Amino acid sequence: MRSARQWSVLALRRQPLLPVWVVLLLTLAGLYSGFGTTANLRNIAIQASPLIIAAVGATFVIMTAGIDLSVGSILFLAAAIESSQALISAPAGAVFLAIAAAGLLMGLLNGVAVAMTRVPALIVTLASMQVFRGAGGHITGQQNIDLPAHLRGIGTGSLLGVPAPVLLAALTAIGAGMLFSRTVFGRYTQAVGSNRAAALNAGLPVRSVTAGAYAFAGLLAAVASLTQTARLGAVQPSIGDGFELTVITAVVLGGTSLFGGRGSITGTVLGALVLTTAQTGLVFSGASPYVFDIVRGGVLLTAVIAAGTRWRNLAQTLRLPGRSSSGGGRTISSA
């Protein structure tokens, strides 16, 4: 039997970002009066919720050794569809189902294009990013559109004192964690990212798994849009702009390998919380909002360099010639 200390050490090894987040919270609370208040911590959790939801979906994509640059544009187009004349007066339940279906279809479009063609995911999603954002701009006319009260509850309501966005983010993370670690789809996702060629040789439905990962990411990006627009009370032309980079940064900061096959839903959640906490700290410090772009870019660049170095070292150790386009990170971890 392991002692409590052994379990604590094991937990820290599995989620090294947890103490980083705690130290960041304590440091900022000591530096700035009001940062450590219940109201501010609640605000951080609410602000992090859309990022957590979208980043959880992106984890599955990156786990397959893919990438999705259209997350922010899916979020914007979903918001634009929500504000359209056809839906803005409809019952909240019908609107939410329609937006979820729209996000699923957008993600599936990406997934099918990536799975069925030899075009890299980077190029596919870069193109769809422009298509989705252009479509959203056409629907909204690049104007702010206020949402009626019945569509704001998912962003401003609460259940037993827990804000609705936080509750939705928690349920999403728990559900995705179970999907990731306890289902065939989750195991296949890891296998495809770990070694695509081996997965094909083993008879795994690689194309279906790839398309499914992108569809799931699109679905959660649309759900994130519902919480974001409801909290703002309006659809704004700038919504989702640059969001894809924040999502990717949260995922890789949480330990998911850009080469696929290794990652953690819990790590992604912690990555999103660290980024949101840092962003809130910058607001308290009075720093320029562009400083967050520098921090985000620096974290992403560091993660890319670290991942590349790790793969080169592994390749040299195993005397591999290098990474093929169909391969992936070979270490698999659970959620």
C-alpha positions in Angstrom: 0.0 0.0 0.0 1.3 3.4 -0.9 1.4 6.1 1.7 -0.3 9.6 1.4 3.1 11.1 0.7 3.8 8.6 -2.1 0.4 9.3 -3.7 1.2 13.1 -3.5 4.6 12.6 -5.2 2.9 10.4 -7.9 0.2 13.1 -8.5 2.9 15.8 -8.8 4.8 13.7 -11.3 1.7 13.1 -13.4 0.6 16.8 -13.2 3.6 19.0 -12.6 1.6 22.0 -13.7 -0.5 21.9 -10.6 2.1 23.3 -8.2 3.0 25.9 -10.8 -0.6 27.1 -10.9 -0.8 27.1 -7.0 2.5 29.1 -6.8 1.3 31.5 -9.4 -2.0 32.1 -7.5 -0.2 32.6 -4.2 2.4 35.0 -5.8 -0.2 37.1 -7.5 -2.3 37.2 -4.3 0.7 38.4 -2.4 1.5 41.1 -5.0 -1.9 42.6 -5.7 -4.6 43.4 -3.2 -7.9 41.9 -4.2 -6.4 39.2 -6.4 -7.0 36.4 -3.8 -10.5 37.3 -3.0 -13.3 34.8 -3.6 -14.9 37.1 -6.2 -11.8 37.3 -8.3 -11.1 33.6 -8.1 -14.6 33.0 -9.1 -14.1 35.4 -12.0 -10.9 33.5 -13.1 -12.9 30.2 -13.1 -15.6 31.8 -15.2 -13.2 33.4 -17.7 -11.3 30.1 -18.0 -14.4 28.1 -18.8 -14.7 28.7 -22.6 -11.0 28.1 -22.9 -11.2 24.8 -21.0 -14.1 23.5 -23.0 -12.4 24.3 -26.4 -9.0 23.1 -25.3 -10.4 19.8 -24.1 -11.6 19.2 -27.7 -8.4 20.4 -29.2 -6.5 17.9 -27.0 -8.0 15.0 -29.0 -6.9 16.6 -32.3 -3.4 17.2 -31.1 -3.3 13.7 -29.6 -3.7 12.4 -33.2 -0.6 14.5 -34.2 -2.9 16.9 -35.9 -3.6 20.6 -35.4 -6.7 22.8 -35.7 -6.2 26.5 -36.4 -9.9 27.1 -37.0 -11.1 26.8 -33.4 -11.5 30.6 -33.0 -13.3 30.9 -36.3 -15.6 28.0 -35.4 -16.4 29.8 -32.2 -17.2 33.0 -34.1 -19.3 31.4 -36.8 -21.2 29.5 -34.1 -21.9 32.8 -32.3 -22.9 34.4 -35.6 -25.4 31.6 -36.3 -26.7 32.0 -32.7 -27.4 35.7 -33.4 -29.1 35.0 -36.8 -32.7 35.9 -37.3 -33.6 32.2 -37.6 -32.4 31.4 -34.1 -32.2 34.5 -32.0 -35.9 34.3 -31.0 -36.0 30.5 -30.8 -36.2 28.6 -27.4 -32.8 28.3 -25.7 -32.8 24.5 -25.9 -33.3 24.6 -29.6 -30.6 27.2 -30.1 -28.1 25.3 -28.1 -28.8 22.1 -30.0 -28.5 23.9 -33.3 -25.2 25.5 -32.4 -23.8 22.2 -31.1 -24.8 20.6 -34.4 -23.2 23.4 -36.4 -20.0 23.1 -34.5 -20.0 19.3 -35.0 -20.5 19.7 -38.8 -17.7 22.3 -39.0 -15.3 20.1 -37.1 -16.4 17.1 -39.2 -15.6 19.1 -42.4 -12.1 19.7 -41.1 -11.7 16.0 -40.1 -12.9 14.6 -43.4 -10.6 16.9 -45.3 -7.6 15.9 -43.2 -8.4 12.2 -43.1 -9.3 11.8 -46.8 -6.6 13.9 -48.4 -2.9 14.1 -48.2 -3.1 17.8 -47.4 -1.5 18.7 -44.0 -3.9 19.6 -41.2 -2.2 22.9 -40.8 -3.1 23.9 -44.3 -6.7 22.5 -44.2 -7.6 24.3 -41.0 -5.8 27.5 -42.0 -8.1 27.5 -45.1 -11.2 26.6 -43.0 -10.3 29.3 -40.5 -10.7 31.9 -43.2 -13.9 30.4 -44.6 -15.6 30.1 -41.2 -14.6 33.6 -40.1 -15.7 35.1 -43.4 -19.1 33.3 -43.1 -19.5 34.6 -39.6 -18.7 38.2 -40.7 -21.2 37.9 -43.5 -24.0 36.8 -41.1 -23.3 39.5 -38.5 -22.3 42.2 -41.0 -19.3 42.8 -38.6 -21.7 44.4 -36.2 -22.3 43.9 -32.5 -25.5 42.0 -31.9 -27.1 41.9 -28.5 -28.5 38.6 -27.3 -31.9 38.3 -25.6 -32.0 37.4 -22.0 -33.1 33.8 -22.5 -29.8 33.0 -24.3 -27.6 34.5 -21.6 -28.4 32.0 -18.8 -25.7 29.6 -19.8 -23.2 32.3 -19.2 -24.6 34.2 -16.2 -26.7 31.6 -14.4 -25.6 29.3 -11.6 -26.6 26.0 -10.0 -26.2 25.5 -6.2 -23.9 28.6 -6.2 -21.7 27.2 -9.0 -21.6 29.5 -12.1 -23.1 27.8 -15.1 -19.9 28.2 -17.3 -17.8 26.6 -14.6 -20.2 23.7 -14.2 -20.3 23.1 -17.9 -16.5 23.2 -18.2 -16.2 20.7 -15.3 -18.7 18.3 -16.8 -17.0 18.6 -20.2 -13.6 17.9 -18.7 -14.9 14.9 -16.7 -16.8 13.5 -19.7 -13.8 14.0 -22.0 -11.5 12.4 -19.5 -13.7 9.3 -19.4 -13.9 9.3 -23.2 -10.2 9.6 -23.4 -9.2 6.9 -20.9 -12.1 4.4 -20.8 -13.4 4.1 -24.4 -12.2 2.5 -27.6 -12.3 5.8 -29.3 -9.9 7.3 -26.7 -7.5 4.4 -27.0 -7.6 4.6 -30.8 -6.9 8.3 -30.7 -3.8 7.7 -28.7 -2.7 4.8 -31.0 -3.2 6.9 -34.1 -1.1 9.7 -32.7 1.5 7.4 -31.3 2.2 5.7 -34.6 -0.2 6.1 -37.6 1.5 3.5 -39.7 1.3 0.9 -37.0 -2.3 1.8 -36.4 -3.1 1.3 -40.1 -1.3 -2.0 -40.1 -3.2 -3.1 -37.1 -6.5 -2.5 -38.9 -7.6 0.5 -36.8 -10.1 2.9 -38.4 -7.5 5.7 -38.6 -9.6 7.9 -40.9 -12.7 7.6 -38.8 -10.8 8.3 -35.6 -9.1 11.3 -37.2 -12.4 12.7 -38.5 -14.0 12.0 -35.1 -11.4 13.9 -33.2 -11.9 17.0 -35.3 -15.6 16.7 -35.1 -15.4 16.5 -31.3 -13.2 19.6 -31.3 -15.7 21.5 -33.4 -18.5 20.5 -31.1 -16.8 21.7 -28.0 -15.6 25.0 -29.8 -19.3 25.7 -30.5 -20.2 24.9 -26.8 -17.5 27.3 -25.7 -19.0 29.9 -28.0 -22.4 29.6 -26.2 -20.7 30.3 -22.8 -18.6 33.1 -24.2 -21.4 35.0 -26.0 -23.8 34.5 -23.1 -21.3 35.9 -20.6 -20.7 39.0 -22.9 -24.4 39.3 -23.7 -23.6 40.0 -27.3 -21.9 38.6 -30.4 -18.9 40.8 -31.3 -16.9 40.8 -34.6 -13.7 40.2 -32.6 -14.9 37.2 -30.7 -12.6 34.2 -31.2 -9.9 36.3 -32.8 -6.6 34.6 -31.9 -8.4 32.1 -29.7 -6.9 29.2 -31.5 -3.4 30.1 -30.3 -4.5 30.3 -26.7 -6.2 27.0 -27.0 -3.2 25.3 -28.5 -0.9 26.9 -25.9 -3.2 25.6 -23.1 -3.1 22.1 -24.5 0.7 21.9 -25.0 1.3 23.7 -21.7 -0.7 20.9 -20.1 1.7 18.3 -21.4 0.1 17.1 -24.6 2.8 16.3 -27.2 2.6 18.2 -30.5 3.8 14.9 -32.1 0.7 13.1 -30.8 0.2 10.0 -28.7 0.8 11.6 -25.3 -1.4 13.9 -23.3 -3.9 14.5 -20.5 -7.2 16.1 -20.1 -6.4 17.2 -16.6 -3.2 18.7 -17.9 -5.1 20.7 -20.5 -7.5 22.0 -17.8 -4.5 23.1 -15.7 -2.9 24.7 -18.7 -6.1 26.8 -19.3 -6.2 27.8 -15.7 -2.5 28.9 -15.7 -3.0 31.0 -18.8 -6.2 32.7 -17.5 -4.6 33.3 -14.1 -1.5 34.9 -15.8 -3.8 37.0 -17.9 -5.7 38.2 -14.9 -2.5 39.0 -13.1 -1.4 41.1 -16.0 -4.7 43.1 -15.7 -4.0 43.7 -12.0 -0.5 44.8 -12.8 -1.7 47.4 -15.3 0.4 45.9 -18.1 -0.4 46.3 -21.7 -2.9 43.7 -23.0 -0.3 42.8 -25.7 2.0 41.5 -23.0 -0.2 38.4 -22.8 0.4 37.8 -26.5 4.1 37.8 -25.8 3.7 35.4 -22.9 1.4 33.1 -24.9 3.7 33.1 -27.8 6.8 32.5 -25.6 5.1 29.5 -23.9 4.1 28.0 -27.2 7.5 28.5 -28.7 9.2 26.9 -25.7 6.9 23.9 -25.9 7.6 23.4 -29.6 11.3 23.6 -29.0 11.1 21.2 -26.0 9.0 18.7 -28.0 11.4 18.8 -30.9 14.4 18.3 -28.7 12.8 15.5 -26.9 12.0 13.7 -30.2 15.5 14.2 -31.6 17.0 12.8 -28.4 14.6 9.8 -28.5 15.4 9.2 -32.2 19.1 9.3 -31.5 18.7 6.9 -28.6 16.7 4.4 -30.7 18.9 5.1 -33.7 15.9 6.3 -35.7 16.5 8.3 -38.9 13.8 10.9 -38.0 10.1 11.4 -37.7 8.0 10.4 -40.6 4.8 12.3 -41.4 2.6 9.4 -40.4 4.3 8.7 -37.0 3.8 10.2 -33.7 5.0 10.5 -30.1 5.4 6.9 -28.8 4.6 7.5 -25.1 1.0 7.1 -24.1 -0.5 8.4 -20.9 -4.0 8.4 -19.6 -6.2 11.3 -18.5 
